[in-house]
Amino acid sequence: MVEDQVLLSRTLPIAVFATILLYLGGAIFPIVGALVGLSAIAPGIYLRFKTSLRWPPAVMVLAVVGLLFLGFRTPSTVAVYFFEFGLSTLVLDDLLRRRRPGVETIFIAAAVTTFMVVLLMLWLSYDQGITPVVLTERFLAANIAAVCAVYENAGVSAAQLVDLRQAAEDVAVWAGSLFPTLLFIAFFMVQAFGFGVAQLFYRIRHGCLPEILREASPFSRLQLPGFMVWPLIIFLGGGLFLPLTGLLRFLFLNGAGILLFAYLLQGLAILQFAFETFAVSRVQKFFVFFFFLVFQFLFVFFVLLGIFDIWFDFRERITRRQMALKK
């Protein structure tokens, strides 16, 4: 315990400083800075790797919130940090402390943070007498107007601006209907990226995995419970074939969206298992992922792979194929 206290007397201030630096870097610098800013939760996760004490990540988040407020005097800057990174840090810290390592940790953390933010949005929207979908559309419309102003100042023609605004409004309506799904995916990506950065930094400094992760199942072994396919069938069937409106349509669309993303992850886990089984090189992996990034609609293949794995057990088939090739 004394060793933990001594360690944190050095690590905790560095974690606070690094979090503020990463967060502001993501806000100030375009493109590259945005990528750096995604790792703003990494210092808090690193603290959990370094010590078994419960309070350091919470103290770090509180310190960052306080310093950001003192520096900017605006609640919006603090709110963006807290709901995008601070809340994720606290949720991931709690799950890791309960010894739930692995990709399922990030999945559960994304679900919890999404649920909490959606509850906040429900409170804000009904306080204003509107629905959460309308609130989201207004938020996106404000951001779109700001982007259009930047393009207008950059000299974009009036005709192009009209087309941009029309397309952006359509996107805002679509995103408003699917904002829980999009929010869940965004939280998952942010948390996975920050988790990976913290793990990489720990391995560089210590030459091994954090003790809390040594019993974690590898991503390639991700296996969703079999019963999850039935809610997916119900949500998809209801969304496609039933004349749903209002809240029911909203729930069915987002239930299907989140479950489809879960099966996308399982499909990617099967691909990773194939890479490991056949010892695929990093260069070959790069070209495979580059191909799918260029033709993004092909990610449907991974969704289907994840779904049909329930009946066909593709990992077992890959293992048998690899053993047959060795004979």
C-alpha positions as CSV (number, residue, x, y, z in Angstrom):
1,M,0.0,0.0,0.0
2,V,2.9,2.4,0.9
3,E,4.5,1.5,-2.5
4,D,1.2,2.4,-4.2
5,Q,1.0,5.7,-2.5
6,V,4.6,6.6,-3.4
7,L,4.0,5.5,-7.0
8,L,0.9,7.6,-7.3
9,S,2.5,10.7,-5.9
10,R,4.5,10.7,-9.1
11,T,2.1,9.1,-11.6
12,L,-1.1,10.8,-10.7
13,P,0.0,14.4,-11.5
14,I,1.6,13.2,-14.7
15,A,-1.7,11.5,-15.6
16,V,-3.7,14.7,-15.0
17,F,-1.2,16.8,-17.1
18,A,-1.2,14.2,-19.9
19,T,-5.0,14.0,-20.0
20,I,-5.3,17.8,-20.3
21,L,-2.6,17.9,-23.0
22,L,-4.2,15.1,-25.0
23,Y,-7.7,16.6,-24.7
24,L,-6.6,20.1,-25.7
25,G,-4.4,18.7,-28.5
26,G,-7.4,17.0,-29.9
27,A,-9.4,20.2,-29.8
28,I,-6.8,22.6,-31.2
29,F,-5.0,20.7,-33.9
30,P,-7.0,19.3,-36.9
31,I,-6.9,15.7,-38.2
32,V,-3.8,14.5,-36.4
33,G,-4.8,16.3,-33.2
34,A,-8.2,14.6,-33.3
35,L,-6.6,11.2,-33.4
36,V,-4.4,12.2,-30.5
37,G,-7.4,13.5,-28.6
38,L,-9.1,10.1,-28.8
39,S,-6.5,8.7,-26.3
40,A,-7.5,11.2,-23.6
41,I,-8.8,8.4,-21.5
42,A,-5.5,6.4,-21.7
43,P,-3.9,8.1,-18.6
44,G,-6.8,7.1,-16.4
45,I,-6.7,3.5,-17.7
46,Y,-2.9,3.5,-17.1
47,L,-3.5,4.4,-13.5
48,R,-5.7,1.3,-13.1
49,F,-2.9,-0.8,-14.6
50,K,-0.4,0.7,-12.1
51,T,-2.3,0.3,-8.9
52,S,-5.1,-1.6,-7.2
53,L,-6.3,1.5,-5.3
54,R,-9.9,2.6,-6.1
55,W,-9.6,6.4,-5.9
56,P,-6.8,7.5,-8.3
57,P,-8.8,7.5,-11.6
58,A,-11.7,9.4,-9.9
59,V,-9.3,12.0,-8.4
60,M,-7.7,12.4,-11.8
61,V,-11.0,13.0,-13.5
62,L,-12.0,15.5,-10.8
63,A,-8.7,17.3,-11.1
64,V,-9.0,17.6,-14.9
65,V,-12.5,18.9,-14.6
66,G,-11.5,21.5,-12.1
67,L,-8.4,22.6,-14.0
68,L,-10.3,22.9,-17.3
69,F,-13.0,25.0,-15.6
70,L,-10.4,27.3,-14.0
71,G,-8.6,27.6,-17.3
72,F,-11.6,28.2,-19.6
73,R,-14.4,29.4,-17.3
74,T,-17.0,27.7,-19.5
75,P,-19.0,24.7,-18.6
76,S,-19.2,23.5,-22.2
77,T,-15.5,22.6,-22.4
78,V,-15.7,20.7,-19.1
79,A,-18.9,18.9,-20.2
80,V,-17.4,17.7,-23.5
81,Y,-14.4,16.3,-21.6
82,F,-16.5,14.6,-18.9
83,F,-19.1,13.0,-21.1
84,E,-16.7,12.0,-23.9
85,F,-13.7,10.9,-21.8
86,G,-14.1,11.3,-18.1
87,L,-17.3,9.2,-17.8
88,S,-15.7,6.5,-19.9
89,T,-12.6,6.5,-17.7
90,L,-14.7,6.0,-14.5
91,V,-16.9,3.3,-16.1
92,L,-13.9,1.4,-17.5
93,D,-12.0,1.7,-14.2
94,D,-15.0,0.2,-12.3
95,L,-15.2,-2.7,-14.7
96,L,-11.5,-3.4,-14.6
97,R,-11.5,-3.3,-10.8
98,R,-14.2,-6.0,-10.9
99,R,-11.8,-8.1,-12.9
100,R,-13.7,-8.1,-16.2
101,P,-10.8,-7.7,-18.7
102,G,-11.1,-8.3,-22.4
103,V,-13.1,-6.8,-25.3
104,E,-16.3,-7.5,-23.4
105,T,-15.1,-4.9,-20.9
106,I,-15.1,-2.2,-23.6
107,F,-18.5,-3.4,-24.9
108,I,-20.1,-3.2,-21.5
109,A,-18.5,0.1,-20.8
110,A,-19.7,1.6,-24.1
111,A,-23.2,0.3,-23.3
112,V,-23.2,1.8,-19.8
113,T,-21.9,5.2,-20.9
114,T,-24.3,5.3,-23.8
115,F,-27.2,4.5,-21.4
116,M,-26.2,7.3,-19.0
117,V,-25.8,9.9,-21.8
118,V,-29.1,8.9,-23.4
119,L,-30.8,9.4,-19.9
120,L,-29.2,12.8,-19.7
121,M,-30.5,13.7,-23.2
122,L,-34.0,12.4,-22.3
123,W,-33.9,14.8,-19.3
124,L,-32.7,17.7,-21.3
125,S,-35.2,17.1,-24.2
126,Y,-38.3,16.7,-22.1
127,D,-37.2,19.7,-19.9
128,Q,-37.4,21.7,-23.2
129,G,-40.6,20.0,-24.3
130,I,-39.1,18.2,-27.3
131,T,-38.2,14.6,-28.1
132,P,-34.6,13.3,-27.9
133,V,-34.6,12.9,-31.6
134,V,-35.4,16.5,-32.2
135,L,-32.8,17.6,-29.6
136,T,-30.2,15.5,-31.5
137,E,-31.2,17.0,-34.8
138,R,-30.9,20.5,-33.5
139,F,-27.5,19.8,-32.1
140,L,-26.3,18.3,-35.4
141,A,-27.9,21.2,-37.3
142,A,-26.0,23.7,-35.2
143,N,-22.7,21.8,-35.9
144,I,-23.6,21.7,-39.6
145,A,-24.2,25.4,-39.7
146,A,-20.8,26.0,-38.1
147,V,-19.1,23.8,-40.7
148,C,-21.0,25.5,-43.6
149,A,-19.8,28.9,-42.2
150,V,-16.2,27.6,-42.4
151,Y,-16.7,26.4,-46.0
152,E,-18.3,29.7,-46.9
153,N,-15.4,31.7,-45.5
154,A,-13.0,29.4,-47.5
155,G,-14.7,30.5,-50.7
156,V,-17.0,27.6,-51.6
157,S,-19.6,28.6,-54.2
158,A,-23.2,29.3,-53.2
159,A,-24.5,26.4,-55.3
160,Q,-22.1,23.9,-53.6
161,L,-23.1,25.3,-50.2
162,V,-26.8,24.7,-51.0
163,D,-26.1,21.1,-51.9
164,L,-24.0,20.7,-48.8
165,R,-26.7,22.1,-46.5
166,Q,-29.4,19.9,-48.1
167,A,-27.2,16.7,-47.7
168,A,-26.2,17.7,-44.2
169,E,-29.9,18.2,-43.2
170,D,-30.7,14.7,-44.5
171,V,-27.8,13.2,-42.5
172,A,-29.0,15.1,-39.4
173,V,-32.5,13.5,-39.6
174,W,-31.0,10.1,-40.2
175,A,-28.5,10.5,-37.3
176,G,-31.2,11.8,-35.0
177,S,-33.1,8.5,-35.4
178,L,-30.0,6.4,-34.8
179,F,-28.2,8.5,-32.3
180,P,-28.0,5.8,-29.5
181,T,-26.4,3.4,-32.0
182,L,-24.0,6.0,-33.3
183,L,-23.2,7.1,-29.7
184,F,-22.6,3.5,-28.7
185,I,-20.2,2.9,-31.6
186,A,-18.4,6.2,-30.9
187,F,-17.9,5.3,-27.2
188,F,-16.7,1.9,-28.1
189,M,-14.2,3.3,-30.6
190,V,-12.9,5.9,-28.1
191,Q,-12.6,3.5,-25.3
192,A,-11.0,0.8,-27.4
193,F,-8.4,3.3,-28.7
194,G,-7.6,4.7,-25.3
195,F,-7.4,1.2,-23.8
196,G,-5.0,0.1,-26.5
197,V,-2.8,3.2,-26.1
198,A,-2.6,2.7,-22.3
199,Q,-1.8,-1.0,-22.8
200,L,0.9,-0.2,-25.4
201,F,2.5,2.4,-23.2
202,Y,2.5,0.0,-20.2
203,R,4.2,-2.7,-22.3
204,I,6.8,-0.3,-23.6
205,R,7.7,0.8,-20.1
206,H,7.5,-2.6,-18.3
207,G,7.9,-5.2,-21.1
208,C,4.8,-7.2,-20.1
209,L,1.1,-7.0,-19.9
210,P,-0.5,-5.3,-16.9
211,E,-1.3,-7.9,-14.2
212,I,-5.0,-7.2,-14.5
213,L,-5.0,-8.2,-18.2
214,R,-3.0,-11.4,-18.0
215,E,-6.1,-13.6,-17.7
216,A,-8.1,-11.8,-20.4
217,S,-9.3,-13.8,-23.3
218,P,-7.8,-12.6,-26.7
219,F,-10.0,-10.7,-29.1
220,S,-9.9,-13.7,-31.5
221,R,-11.9,-15.7,-29.0
222,L,-14.8,-13.3,-28.7
223,Q,-18.0,-15.3,-28.7
224,L,-21.4,-13.7,-28.2
225,P,-24.1,-15.6,-26.3
226,G,-26.2,-17.7,-28.7
227,F,-29.5,-16.2,-27.5
228,M,-28.5,-12.7,-28.8
229,V,-29.5,-13.7,-32.4
230,W,-33.2,-13.9,-31.5
231,P,-33.5,-10.2,-30.3
232,L,-31.6,-9.3,-33.5
233,I,-34.1,-11.2,-35.7
234,I,-37.0,-9.6,-33.8
235,F,-35.6,-6.0,-34.1
236,L,-34.7,-6.4,-37.8
237,G,-38.0,-8.1,-38.6
238,G,-40.0,-5.5,-36.8
239,G,-38.0,-2.6,-38.3
240,L,-38.3,-3.9,-41.9
241,F,-41.8,-5.5,-42.0
242,L,-44.0,-3.9,-39.3
243,P,-45.5,-0.4,-39.8
244,L,-43.8,1.0,-36.6
245,T,-43.8,4.7,-35.8
246,G,-42.6,6.9,-33.0
247,L,-40.9,5.4,-30.0
248,L,-41.3,1.8,-31.1
249,R,-39.6,2.4,-34.4
250,F,-36.8,4.3,-32.6
251,L,-36.3,1.4,-30.2
252,F,-36.4,-1.3,-32.9
253,L,-33.9,0.6,-35.2
254,N,-31.4,1.2,-32.4
255,G,-31.8,-2.3,-30.9
256,A,-31.0,-3.8,-34.4
257,G,-28.1,-1.3,-34.9
258,I,-26.3,-2.1,-31.7
259,L,-26.7,-5.8,-32.1
260,L,-25.5,-5.7,-35.7
261,F,-22.4,-3.8,-34.5
262,A,-21.9,-6.6,-31.9
263,Y,-21.9,-9.2,-34.6
264,L,-19.6,-7.1,-36.7
265,L,-17.1,-7.4,-33.8
266,Q,-17.6,-11.1,-33.7
267,G,-17.0,-11.4,-37.4
268,L,-13.8,-9.4,-37.1
269,A,-12.7,-11.7,-34.2
270,I,-13.2,-14.7,-36.5
271,L,-11.0,-13.0,-39.1
272,Q,-8.3,-12.4,-36.4
273,F,-8.5,-16.0,-35.4
274,A,-7.9,-17.0,-39.0
275,F,-4.9,-14.6,-39.1
276,E,-3.4,-16.2,-36.0
277,T,-4.1,-19.8,-37.1
278,F,-2.5,-19.4,-40.5
279,A,0.3,-17.1,-39.2
280,V,-0.6,-14.2,-41.6
281,S,2.1,-11.5,-41.8
282,R,1.5,-7.9,-40.8
283,V,1.8,-6.8,-44.5
284,Q,-0.9,-9.2,-45.6
285,K,-3.1,-8.1,-42.7
286,F,-2.7,-4.5,-43.8
287,F,-3.7,-5.2,-47.3
288,V,-6.8,-7.1,-46.2
289,F,-8.0,-4.3,-43.9
290,F,-7.1,-1.7,-46.5
291,F,-9.3,-3.5,-49.1
292,F,-12.2,-3.6,-46.7
293,L,-11.7,0.1,-45.7
294,V,-11.8,1.1,-49.4
295,F,-14.9,-1.0,-50.1
296,Q,-16.7,-0.4,-46.8
297,F,-20.0,-2.0,-47.8
298,L,-18.1,-5.3,-47.6
299,F,-18.2,-5.1,-43.8
300,V,-21.6,-6.6,-44.2
301,F,-19.7,-9.8,-44.8
302,F,-18.2,-9.7,-41.3
303,V,-21.7,-9.1,-39.8
304,L,-23.0,-12.2,-41.5
305,L,-19.9,-14.1,-40.5
306,G,-20.6,-13.2,-36.9
307,I,-24.3,-14.1,-37.1
308,F,-23.9,-17.5,-38.9
309,D,-21.0,-18.5,-36.5
310,I,-23.8,-19.6,-34.1
311,W,-24.7,-22.4,-36.4
312,F,-21.4,-23.1,-38.3
313,D,-18.7,-22.5,-35.7
314,F,-16.2,-21.0,-38.2
315,R,-13.3,-21.1,-35.8
316,E,-13.6,-24.9,-35.5
317,R,-13.7,-25.2,-39.3
318,I,-10.6,-22.9,-39.6
319,T,-8.8,-25.1,-37.1
320,R,-9.7,-28.3,-39.0
321,R,-8.5,-26.7,-42.2
322,Q,-5.2,-25.7,-40.7
323,M,-4.6,-29.2,-39.4
324,A,-5.5,-30.7,-42.8
325,L,-2.9,-28.5,-44.5
326,K,-0.2,-29.7,-42.1
327,K,-0.7,-33.3,-43.0
